[in-house]
Amino acid sequence: MLVAVAPFGLALGALGSSRGLTATEMAAMSATVFAGAAQFAVIDGWSGADSAVVLTATVTALVVNLRHLMMGVALASAVRTWSPVRRAALAFLMVDETWALAVVEGSRGVLRFAWFMGAAIPFYLTWVGSGTVGAVVATSLGDPARLGLDFTFPAVFIVLLATMWNRTDHGRPWLVAAVASVVAAHLLPGTWYVGCGALAGALCAAFGAPADAEAG
């Protein structure tokens, strides 16, 4: 995943440079925001640091990252023994990839803080570093999608989902989430499909749980 994320960090840095951001500003953004999809969405519409642009960027980042609410809930039981400081560290360093790894590891027992940090910190450093380099050498970079790298993260998630499948009823919320995401992508602007898919899948799993328990 580190090899896969680096080209996208480079592309983000190049995009930021094209919008007038310096390498230092890109490094600061990636180090403090650390949210790839939200950063791409914000920078794509960046036109200057006036109040309207900043407000739009803030709302955009919140919408894109709404799924983190449900991602955090999914890990709550695995980190119930952690201190508030450690939970805050997890919340900051949690992105889609590290979350998926943590869910798989947590399903085997209580998630260890050292294990999560060992997975998350290299990912964080790679993202910040590649974004900074991308801003420096922006003119020589191409589009990662030309090499098929845009499919890397979906491929990683397909593999992780396969390892998480241990009950046939898992397919229902996954299918509902997928359908809701596709429908929302066609009907709604921007990245609302991310939150819609996550919410639909979570609701399907929540309302399906009592029936499953009674059947068992």
Residue pairs with C-beta under 8 A, 6 or more apart in sequence:
1 97
1 123
1 156
2 122
2 123
2 126
4 149
4 152
4 153
4 156
5 36
5 97
5 123
5 126
5 127
5 130
6 126
6 130
7 130
7 144
7 147
7 149
8 36
8 130
8 144
8 149
9 30
9 126
9 127
9 128
9 129
9 130
9 131
9 133
9 134
10 130
10 131
10 133
10 134
10 137
10 141
10 144
11 134
11 141
11 143
11 144
12 26
12 30
12 36
12 39
12 40
12 43
12 130
12 131
12 134
13 23
13 26
13 130
13 131
13 132
13 133
13 134
13 135
13 136
13 138
14 134
14 135
14 137
14 138
14 141
15 40
15 43
15 44
16 25
16 26
16 29
16 43
16 46
16 131
16 134
16 135
17 23
17 26
17 134
17 135
17 138
18 138
19 43
19 46
19 47
20 46
20 48
21 29
21 43
21 46
21 135
22 135
23 132
23 135
23 136
25 135
26 131
26 132
26 134
26 135
27 128
27 131
27 132
27 135
29 39
29 131
30 39
30 127
30 128
30 131
30 132
31 128
33 39
33 61
34 92
34 93
34 95
34 124
34 127
34 128
35 61
35 64
35 65
35 95
36 95
36 127
37 64
37 65
37 191
37 194
38 60
38 61
38 64
38 65
39 61
41 60
41 61
41 64
41 190
41 191
42 57
42 60
42 61
45 53
45 56
45 57
45 60
46 53
46 57
47 53
60 190
60 191
63 190
63 191
63 192
63 195
64 191
64 194
66 194
66 195
66 198
66 199
67 194
67 195
67 198
68 91
68 94
70 198
70 199
70 202
71 94
71 96
71 99
71 198
72 91
72 94
73 202
74 99
74 103
75 90
75 94
75 99
75 102
75 103
75 106
75 111
77 106
78 102
78 103
78 105
78 106
78 107
78 110
78 111
79 86
79 87
79 90
79 106
79 110
79 111
80 110
81 110
82 90
82 113
86 113
89 113
89 117
90 102
90 113
90 116
90 120
93 116
93 117
93 120
93 121
93 123
93 124
94 102
94 120
95 123
96 153
96 157
97 123
97 153
97 156
98 116
98 119
98 120
98 123
100 156
100 157
100 160
101 119
101 160
102 111
102 116
102 119
103 160
103 164
104 160
104 163
104 164
105 111
105 115
105 116
107 164
134 141
144 150
161 174
164 170
165 171
169 208
169 212
172 204
172 205
172 208
173 201
173 202
173 204
173 205
173 208
174 201
176 200
176 201
176 204
177 197
177 198
177 200
177 201
177 204
178 197
179 200
180 193
180 196
180 197
180 199
180 200
180 201
181 193
181 194
181 196
181 197
181 200
182 193
183 196
184 192
184 193
184 196
184 197
185 193
188 196
